[in-house]
């Protein structure tokens, strides 16, 4: 599948029951040990004002039915609106899911709570807005159906349709001054026909309350493929074109609004597949700098099928970067996996940070070159 542009709007989100676990406001930043120093690029011309973050764990109940799996996002919308009233916008939701095997599509982090129910955990990451510090946010929840169609010749091949309705509504929200904060793929695939399933995708758009902001003039969705390879005892994944593609846009007056990784899969070789990753770029009057970080996270298997994700390492990076003026632009759950011993395995979350090029700077990649 070629890297390409995807044609560029969605209705009100339906909402769930669950539990919210939030970090305490004003909690002390983590202490970085000398053996775990994080080298953070200095933003050229940075005004020295840090960004603050809030991390909220949301538990979403998934229930198996004859027609598939149903879930509700009400608990997530409650968390978003609560943080918005405190001046924080949603930067990303980390909801890793299995991409292969019998558990395909099921959240990695969670536990069974009944014969047909599973409680999945999602990490919601909020940041304050550089241009409107401590101002509450108005939030628009949008939703669109997406159809997943299985391949005729291979169970690993999947096609996804419905992008036009999804991104068309985004343009409409932009005309009202709402900027995209996050795209969330709901883990609730349900049968919609022979060899096909339907799921819901949510968009969260926000703007400062009581402030006249100009409409978002243009969104561009670029597709950067994720390449996955199966090895003897592990799976690897990479995005070799990501940094070059981002550089081409951020140096021409664009910033990253969000990242969406739909479950599209195509076979490219005997042991290789690729999937799409949509990066939503928003037109801005200034260029942007960016940094890409690959951070592992550990998953531990518990008795009774429960699984726990250790979020500490990548959250430490987010805190460190935001303290130095970097905005979290998006998270990508990479489809890699490596066993780390009995009852545990690791995977990778790819994080993209960005910051405006102050004083008319050129923008571009502030991290190491290459994939």
VENPEGI-V897577 format. One record per residue. N is the residue number from 1. SS is DSSP state (a for helix, b for strand, c for the rest). PHI is phi as a letter, one per 20 degrees, with the letter a starting at -180 (none if undefined). OMEGA is omega as a letter, one per 20 degrees, with the letter a starting at -180 (999 if undefined). Layout:
N	SS	PHI	OMEGA
N	SS	PHI	OMEGA
This chain:
1	c	none	a
2	c	e	r
3	c	f	a
4	b	b	r
5	b	e	r
6	b	d	a
7	c	g	r
8	c	f	999
9	c	none	r
10	c	q	r
11	b	e	a
12	b	f	a
13	c	f	r
14	c	e	a
15	c	c	b
16	c	b	r
17	c	d	a
18	b	r	a
19	b	c	r
20	b	d	r
21	b	d	a
22	b	d	r
23	c	f	a
24	c	f	r
25	c	g	r
26	c	m	r
27	c	f	a
28	c	f	r
29	c	f	r
30	c	f	r
31	c	e	a
32	c	e	r
33	c	f	a
34	a	g	a
35	a	f	a
36	a	c	a
37	c	f	r
38	c	d	r
39	c	e	a
40	c	d	r
41	c	f	r
42	c	e	r
43	c	f	r
44	c	g	r
45	c	m	a
46	c	g	a
47	c	e	r
48	c	n	a
49	c	e	a
50	c	f	r
51	c	d	r
52	c	d	a
53	b	c	r
54	b	c	r
55	b	d	a
56	b	c	r
57	b	e	r
58	b	d	r
59	b	d	a
60	b	d	a
61	b	e	r
62	b	d	a
63	b	c	r
64	b	f	r
65	b	c	r
66	c	f	a
67	c	e	a
68	b	p	a
69	b	c	r
70	b	d	r
71	b	b	r
72	c	c	a
73	c	d	a
74	a	f	r
75	a	f	r
76	a	f	r
77	a	f	r
78	a	f	r
79	a	f	a
80	a	f	a
81	a	f	r
82	a	f	r
83	a	f	r
84	a	f	r
85	a	f	r
86	c	e	r
87	c	n	a
88	b	d	r
89	b	d	r
90	b	f	r
91	b	e	a
92	b	a	r
93	b	c	r
94	b	e	a
95	c	c	a
96	c	f	r
97	b	c	r
98	c	f	a
99	c	d	a
100	c	b	r
101	c	m	a
102	c	f	a
103	c	e	a
104	c	g	r
105	c	n	a
106	c	e	r
107	b	g	r
108	c	f	a
109	c	e	r
110	b	r	a
111	b	b	r
112	b	f	r
113	c	c	r
114	c	r	a
115	c	f	a
116	c	c	a
117	b	c	r
118	b	c	r
119	b	d	r
120	b	e	a
121	b	d	r
122	b	c	r
123	b	e	r
124	b	e	a
125	b	d	a
126	b	d	r
127	b	c	r
128	b	f	a
129	c	e	a
130	c	g	a
131	c	e	a
132	c	c	a
133	c	g	r
134	c	m	r
135	c	e	r
136	c	f	a
137	b	d	r
138	b	e	a
139	b	c	r
140	b	d	r
141	b	d	a
142	b	c	a
143	b	b	r
144	b	b	r
145	b	e	r
146	b	c	a
147	b	d	r
148	b	d	a
149	b	d	r
150	b	f	r
151	c	f	a
152	c	f	a
153	c	d	a
154	c	b	r
155	c	f	a
156	c	e	a
157	c	e	r
158	b	c	r
159	b	d	a
160	b	c	r
161	b	c	r
162	c	p	a
163	a	f	a
164	a	f	r
165	a	f	a
166	a	f	a
167	a	e	r
168	a	f	r
169	a	f	r
170	a	f	r
171	a	f	r
172	a	f	r
173	a	f	r
174	a	f	r
175	a	f	r
176	c	e	r
177	c	n	r
178	c	e	r
179	b	d	a
180	b	f	r
181	b	d	a
182	b	a	r
183	b	d	a
184	b	c	r
185	b	e	a
186	c	f	a
187	c	e	a
188	c	c	a
189	c	g	r
190	b	c	a
191	b	f	r
192	b	c	a
193	b	r	a
194	c	f	r
195	c	m	r
196	b	b	r
197	b	c	r
198	b	c	r
199	b	c	r
200	b	d	r
201	b	d	a
202	b	d	r
203	b	d	r
204	b	d	r
205	b	d	a
206	b	c	r
207	b	b	a
208	b	f	a
209	c	f	r
210	c	m	r
211	c	d	r
212	c	f	a
213	c	d	r
214	c	f	r
215	c	f	r
216	c	f	a
217	c	f	a
218	c	b	r
219	b	d	r
220	b	c	r
221	b	d	r
222	b	d	a
223	b	d	r
224	c	d	a
225	c	f	r
226	b	d	a
227	b	e	a
228	b	c	a
229	b	c	r
230	b	e	r
231	c	d	a
232	c	f	a
233	c	c	a
234	b	b	r
235	b	c	r
236	b	d	a
237	b	b	a
238	b	b	r
239	c	c	a
240	c	f	a
241	c	d	a
242	a	g	a
243	a	f	r
244	a	f	r
245	a	f	r
246	a	f	r
247	a	g	a
248	a	f	a
249	a	e	a
250	a	f	r
251	c	e	r
252	c	c	r
253	c	m	r
254	b	c	r
255	b	c	r
256	b	e	r
257	b	e	r
258	b	a	r
259	b	c	r
260	b	c	a
261	c	d	a
262	c	f	a
263	c	e	r
264	c	f	a
265	b	c	r
266	b	c	a
267	b	e	r
268	c	d	a
269	c	a	a
270	c	f	a
271	c	c	a
272	b	c	r
273	b	c	r
274	b	b	r
275	b	c	a
276	c	e	r
277	c	c	a
278	b	e	r
279	b	d	a
280	b	e	a
281	b	d	r
282	b	d	r
283	b	f	a
284	c	c	r
285	c	f	a
286	c	c	r
287	c	e	a
288	b	c	r
289	b	e	r
290	b	b	r
291	b	c	r
292	b	d	r
293	b	c	r
294	b	d	a
295	b	c	r
296	b	f	r
297	b	c	a
298	b	d	r
299	b	d	r
300	b	d	r
301	b	e	a
302	c	d	r
303	a	f	r
304	a	n	r
305	a	n	r
306	c	f	r
307	b	c	r
308	b	c	r
309	b	e	r
310	b	e	a
311	c	e	a
312	a	f	a
313	a	f	a
314	a	f	r
315	a	f	r
316	a	f	r
317	a	f	a
318	a	f	r
319	a	f	a
320	a	f	a
321	a	f	a
322	a	f	r
323	a	f	r
324	c	d	r
325	c	n	a
326	c	e	r
327	b	e	r
328	b	f	a
329	b	e	a
330	b	r	r
331	b	d	r
332	b	c	r
333	b	f	a
334	c	f	a
335	c	e	r
336	c	d	a
337	b	a	r
338	b	b	r
339	b	f	a
340	c	d	a
341	c	p	a
342	c	f	r
343	c	m	r
344	b	b	r
345	b	b	r
346	b	c	r
347	b	b	a
348	b	c	r
349	b	d	r
350	b	e	a
351	b	d	r
352	b	d	r
353	b	d	r
354	b	b	r
355	b	b	r
356	b	f	r
357	c	e	a
358	a	f	r
359	a	m	r
360	a	m	a
361	c	f	a
362	c	f	a
363	c	m	r
364	b	p	a
365	b	f	r
366	c	e	r
367	c	d	r
368	c	f	r
369	c	f	r
370	c	n	a
371	c	f	999
